[in-house]
Amino acid sequence: MSKFPRRYDFDWLKVLATLAVFIFHCLRFFDFDPWHVKNNELDAISTVLVQILLQWIMPLFFLLSGASLYFALQFRTAGQFLRERCLRLLIPLLFGIFVLSPPQVYLERLSNPQHGVAPWSGGQFSGSFWEFIPYYFQGWYLFGGNFAWMGIHLWYLLVLFLFSLLLLPLFLIFKRGKGQWLIEPLAIVLAKPGAIFLLGLPIAILESGLDPATFGVRAAGGWNFFTYLIFFLCGYLIVVDRRIEEAVHQHFIPALAIAGVTTPILLEPLRHLLFGADLTYASVGYTLVMLLRSFNSWCWMIVFLSLGREFLSFSHATLQFMSKATLPFYILHQPIILIIGSLIAEWRIGVVPKFIFLSLSAFVVIVLIYELFVRRIRLFCVCFGLKPTY
């Protein structure tokens, strides 16, 4: 066990990433882009903050998940690992699909009711939640229907489970030491000055080369699924060889500089000023923006990993509580935000006070549900991917 000490920096980063995605979804209530439920007043600052967060939130989740998978496999057989994945990912996903997703889809359909027609018509609904339940099972969500087969925001659990299954044979080869012929030369190359930025190259190729209308669709978290697979692999790769992780931390300053300079360029209207208004797929402007966006995100990964190891490599009682609560908090946060948001959408109190009310009240409700029910009732522990402790 001493060979693989607990990585408290990764635990802290997971907690902070979960809080960031909570803030992100609170902001989505106010930004200019479509979402499940929207406020009566939209806000430009919220839109900018959402665009900035999109650059690194889900990439960081998948990066940390890849690193965590490496450590999980060191002390588990393949069978034990698959069982843990089912308990921690599949069961919460099914709970989300059948319990937490129906109210979210209902609120989305209710947000634009079509009066004077049948209760279910043209993609919208007017009626009570219980009247909506039979319609929830009609058609597939994202394809004109209602059944949220991916659990709405829980798509991350589904994709993470599929990635784990897909890459398990490869990772088992590395675990047995048979993949050193690949890791060794890669570690030697990436340890050279500046070479760690080459890991952003496959991300750039995928983001600029795949058509967002087909294989490059960015319907989940702002990136395509092949890109998430690269971040996942990078997370595993960074911890599989110490030389690669050291290279990451040695490039903190240039990565921070690149990320800091390029982030404003990716925001409107500066993006349009520099790259033009034509950002259709395969255009020069589109390609340049995707290349810049990809390397910007990878630089943020280097920055967060470096900051985590420098300042967050310690344990604390607060971390022990929050680390265990991270998955239930993630599962609960969006339904709670949507429910509270739907209740306050028409309040005329301004964006800032409403954001404060939404974020604080949602946070308190989530923590209370976790503390009073999830961690104390065995059935809820199982539904939220926790090991029962009571």
C-alpha positions in Angstrom: 0.0 0.0 0.0 2.9 2.4 0.6 3.7 2.3 -3.1 0.4 4.1 -3.8 -0.2 6.7 -1.1 -3.6 8.5 -1.1 -3.6 11.4 -3.6 -5.4 14.0 -1.5 -4.8 16.6 -4.2 -7.0 14.6 -6.6 -9.7 14.3 -3.9 -9.7 18.1 -3.4 -9.8 18.7 -7.1 -12.8 16.4 -7.4 -14.6 18.3 -4.7 -13.8 21.7 -6.2 -14.8 20.5 -9.7 -18.1 19.3 -8.3 -18.7 22.7 -6.7 -17.7 24.3 -10.0 -20.3 22.3 -11.9 -22.9 23.3 -9.3 -22.1 27.0 -9.9 -22.1 26.3 -13.7 -25.6 24.9 -13.7 -26.8 27.8 -11.5 -25.4 30.2 -14.1 -27.1 28.2 -16.9 -30.4 29.4 -15.4 -29.4 33.0 -16.4 -27.2 32.7 -19.6 -28.4 33.4 -23.1 -28.3 29.8 -24.4 -31.3 27.4 -24.2 -31.6 25.3 -21.0 -34.2 23.2 -19.2 -35.6 26.2 -17.3 -34.7 29.8 -17.8 -35.0 33.0 -15.7 -37.3 35.8 -16.8 -34.2 38.0 -17.2 -31.0 36.7 -18.9 -27.5 38.0 -18.3 -24.4 38.6 -20.4 -22.0 38.1 -17.5 -23.5 34.7 -16.7 -23.0 33.8 -20.4 -19.3 34.7 -20.3 -18.7 32.8 -17.1 -20.5 29.7 -18.5 -18.2 29.9 -21.6 -15.1 30.1 -19.4 -16.2 27.1 -17.2 -17.0 25.1 -20.3 -13.3 25.2 -21.2 -12.3 23.0 -18.3 -15.1 21.6 -16.1 -15.8 18.3 -17.9 -12.3 17.8 -19.2 -11.1 18.0 -15.6 -13.7 15.5 -14.5 -12.6 13.0 -17.1 -8.9 13.7 -16.4 -9.4 13.0 -12.7 -11.5 9.9 -13.5 -8.7 8.4 -15.6 -6.2 9.0 -12.8 -8.6 7.5 -10.3 -9.1 4.4 -12.4 -5.3 3.7 -12.3 -5.3 3.7 -8.5 -8.5 1.7 -8.3 -7.1 -1.1 -10.5 -4.0 -1.5 -8.3 -6.0 -3.1 -5.5 -8.8 -4.8 -7.4 -9.1 -7.7 -9.7 -11.0 -7.1 -13.0 -14.1 -8.7 -11.5 -13.9 -6.5 -8.4 -13.4 -3.4 -10.5 -16.4 -4.1 -12.7 -18.6 -4.8 -9.7 -17.5 -1.5 -8.1 -18.2 0.3 -11.4 -21.7 -1.2 -11.5 -22.5 -0.2 -7.9 -21.0 3.3 -8.1 -22.1 4.2 -11.7 -24.8 2.1 -13.1 -27.1 1.9 -10.1 -27.0 5.8 -9.6 -27.6 6.2 -13.3 -30.7 4.0 -13.2 -32.0 5.8 -10.1 -31.5 9.1 -12.0 -33.3 7.9 -15.1 -36.4 6.7 -13.3 -36.5 9.0 -10.3 -34.6 12.2 -10.8 -35.0 12.7 -14.6 -38.9 12.7 -14.8 -39.2 16.0 -12.9 -36.4 17.6 -14.9 -38.0 16.7 -18.2 -41.4 17.8 -16.9 -40.1 21.2 -15.9 -38.4 21.5 -19.3 -41.6 20.7 -21.2 -43.7 22.9 -18.9 -41.5 25.9 -19.4 -43.0 26.4 -22.9 -46.6 25.0 -22.7 -48.8 25.0 -25.8 -52.3 25.8 -24.6 -55.4 24.7 -26.6 -53.9 21.5 -27.8 -53.5 17.9 -26.4 -51.5 17.7 -23.1 -48.6 16.3 -25.1 -48.0 18.0 -28.4 -45.2 19.5 -30.4 -42.6 18.7 -27.8 -44.3 20.6 -24.9 -46.7 19.8 -22.1 -49.4 21.5 -20.0 -50.6 19.7 -16.9 -49.5 18.3 -13.5 -46.4 16.3 -12.9 -48.4 13.2 -12.2 -50.3 13.6 -15.5 -46.9 13.9 -17.2 -45.6 10.5 -15.9 -47.1 8.3 -18.6 -45.7 10.7 -21.3 -42.2 10.4 -19.8 -41.9 7.0 -21.4 -42.8 8.2 -24.9 -39.8 8.5 -27.2 -36.2 9.1 -26.5 -34.9 12.3 -25.0 -32.7 14.3 -27.4 -34.5 12.6 -30.2 -37.9 14.2 -29.9 -39.1 12.2 -27.0 -39.1 12.3 -23.2 -37.4 9.2 -21.8 -34.1 10.4 -20.4 -32.0 7.3 -21.2 -28.8 9.0 -20.2 -30.2 10.5 -16.9 -30.0 14.2 -18.2 -26.9 15.5 -16.3 -25.9 11.9 -15.4 -24.7 11.2 -18.9 -21.2 11.6 -17.3 -21.8 8.4 -15.3 -22.9 6.5 -18.4 -19.9 7.7 -20.5 -17.5 7.0 -17.6 -18.9 3.4 -17.3 -18.5 2.8 -21.0 -15.0 4.2 -21.1 -14.1 1.9 -18.1 -15.4 -1.1 -20.0 -13.7 -0.1 -23.3 -10.3 0.5 -21.8 -10.2 -2.1 -19.1 -8.3 -4.7 -21.2 -5.7 -2.1 -22.1 -5.3 -1.0 -18.5 -5.0 -4.6 -17.3 -2.1 -5.0 -19.7 -0.4 -2.0 -18.2 -1.1 -3.3 -14.7 0.7 -6.5 -15.5 3.7 -4.7 -16.8 3.3 -5.8 -20.4 2.7 -2.3 -21.8 6.0 -0.8 -20.7 7.2 -0.9 -24.3 4.7 1.8 -25.0 4.9 3.8 -21.8 8.7 4.0 -21.7 9.3 5.8 -25.0 6.3 8.0 -24.4 7.5 9.0 -21.0 11.0 9.8 -22.4 9.5 12.1 -25.1 7.0 13.9 -22.8 9.7 14.6 -20.2 11.5 16.8 -22.6 11.0 20.6 -22.3 7.7 21.7 -23.8 6.7 18.2 -25.0 3.9 17.8 -22.4 1.9 20.3 -24.6 1.8 17.6 -27.3 -0.9 15.9 -25.4 -3.2 18.7 -26.5 -2.6 17.8 -30.1 -5.0 14.8 -30.3 -7.7 16.9 -28.6 -7.1 19.7 -31.2 -7.3 17.2 -34.1 -10.6 15.7 -32.8 -12.2 19.0 -32.0 -11.3 20.6 -35.3 -11.7 17.6 -37.5 -14.9 15.9 -36.4 -18.1 17.4 -37.7 -20.2 18.7 -34.7 -23.3 17.7 -36.6 -22.3 14.1 -36.6 -19.5 12.3 -34.8 -18.2 15.6 -33.2 -21.4 16.5 -31.5 -20.9 18.6 -28.4 -24.3 18.0 -26.8 -22.8 17.1 -23.4 -20.5 19.5 -21.6 -19.3 21.4 -24.6 -16.9 18.7 -26.0 -17.3 15.7 -28.2 -17.1 12.2 -26.6 -13.9 11.2 -28.4 -12.2 14.3 -26.8 -13.4 13.1 -23.4 -11.8 9.8 -24.1 -8.5 11.5 -24.7 -8.7 13.5 -21.4 -9.6 10.2 -19.7 -6.5 8.5 -21.2 -4.3 11.5 -20.3 -5.4 11.3 -16.7 -4.4 7.6 -16.6 -1.1 8.3 -18.4 -0.1 11.2 -16.1 0.0 8.9 -13.0 1.2 5.7 -14.7 4.7 7.1 -15.0 6.2 9.7 -12.5 8.2 11.3 -15.3 5.1 12.4 -17.1 3.5 13.8 -14.0 6.7 15.7 -13.2 6.7 17.2 -16.7 3.2 18.4 -16.1 4.2 20.3 -12.9 7.4 21.7 -14.5 5.3 23.5 -17.1 2.9 25.2 -14.7 4.1 28.8 -15.5 3.9 28.6 -19.4 0.6 26.7 -19.2 -0.9 29.4 -16.9 0.4 32.1 -19.2 -1.1 30.4 -22.3 -4.4 29.7 -20.6 -4.6 33.2 -19.3 -3.9 34.9 -22.6 -6.0 32.6 -24.8 -9.2 32.4 -22.6 -10.3 36.0 -23.4 -9.6 35.4 -27.1 -12.1 32.6 -27.1 -14.9 34.8 -25.8 -17.2 36.9 -27.9 -16.8 39.5 -29.3 -13.0 39.2 -29.4 -13.3 35.8 -31.0 -15.4 37.2 -33.9 -13.0 40.1 -34.2 -10.0 37.9 -34.6 -11.4 34.9 -36.5 -14.4 36.4 -38.3 -18.1 35.6 -38.1 -17.9 32.5 -40.3 -17.3 29.8 -37.8 -19.0 27.0 -39.7 -17.4 23.6 -39.7 -14.3 23.2 -41.8 -13.9 27.0 -42.3 -10.5 28.6 -41.5 -12.0 30.5 -38.6 -13.6 27.4 -37.1 -10.5 25.4 -37.4 -8.3 28.0 -35.7 -10.8 28.5 -32.9 -11.0 24.8 -32.2 -7.3 24.4 -32.2 -6.9 27.3 -29.8 -9.8 26.1 -27.6 -8.2 22.6 -27.4 -4.8 23.7 -26.3 -6.3 26.3 -24.0 -8.2 23.5 -22.2 -5.2 21.3 -22.0 -3.2 24.2 -20.5 -5.9 24.5 -17.8 -5.5 20.8 -17.0 -1.8 21.4 -16.4 -2.6 24.4 -14.2 -5.1 22.6 -12.0 -3.0 19.5 -11.6 0.0 21.7 -10.6 -1.9 23.8 -8.2 -3.5 20.7 -6.7 -0.2 19.0 -6.0 1.4 22.2 -4.7 -1.3 23.4 -2.3 -3.9 20.5 -1.8 -1.7 17.5 -0.9 -3.1 17.2 2.6 -5.9 15.5 4.4 -8.6 17.1 6.5 -11.8 16.1 8.2 -13.7 18.4 5.9 -12.2 16.6 2.9 -13.2 13.2 4.2 -16.8 14.4 4.5 -16.9 16.2 1.2 -15.1 13.5 -0.8 -17.7 11.0 0.2 -20.5 13.4 -0.5 -19.2 14.4 -4.0 -21.1 11.8 -6.0 -24.5 12.2 -4.2 -24.0 16.0 -4.5 -23.4 15.7 -8.2 -26.4 13.4 -8.7 -28.8 15.7 -6.7 -27.6 19.2 -7.8 -29.3 19.7 -11.1 -32.8 18.5 -10.2 -32.7 20.7 -7.1 -31.5 23.7 -9.1 -34.3 23.2 -11.7 -37.0 22.9 -9.1 -36.0 26.0 -7.2 -35.4 27.8 -10.4 -38.8 27.1 -11.7 -40.3 28.5 -8.5 -38.4 31.8 -8.6 -38.1 32.3 -12.4 -40.7 35.1 -12.4 -39.4 36.9 -9.3 -38.4 40.5 -10.2 -35.5 41.0 -7.9 -32.6 41.2 -10.4 -30.1 38.6 -11.6 -27.5 38.9 -8.8 -29.8 38.6 -5.8 -31.7 35.8 -7.6 -28.4 33.9 -8.3 -27.4 34.2 -4.7 -30.7 32.9 -3.5 -30.7 30.1 -6.1 -27.2 28.9 -5.3 -27.4 29.2 -1.5 -30.9 27.6 -1.2 -30.0 24.8 -3.6 -26.8 24.1 -1.8 -28.5 24.0 1.6 -31.3 21.7 0.3 -28.7 19.3 -1.3 -26.7 19.1 1.9 -29.8 18.5 4.0 -31.0 15.7 1.8 -27.6 14.1 1.8 -27.1 14.4 5.6 -30.6 13.4 6.7 -31.4 10.7 4.1 -28.7 9.7 1.7 -25.9 8.8 4.1 -28.2 7.5 6.8 -30.6 5.2 4.9 -29.1 2.0 3.4 -31.4 2.0 0.3 -30.4 5.6 -0.5 -26.7 4.8 0.0 -27.0 2.2 -2.7 -29.0 4.4 -5.0 -26.4 7.2 -4.7 -23.3 4.9 -5.2 -22.2 4.9 -1.5 -21.2 2.0 0.7 -23.8 1.8 3.6 -22.3 3.0 6.9 -25.4 2.7 9.1 
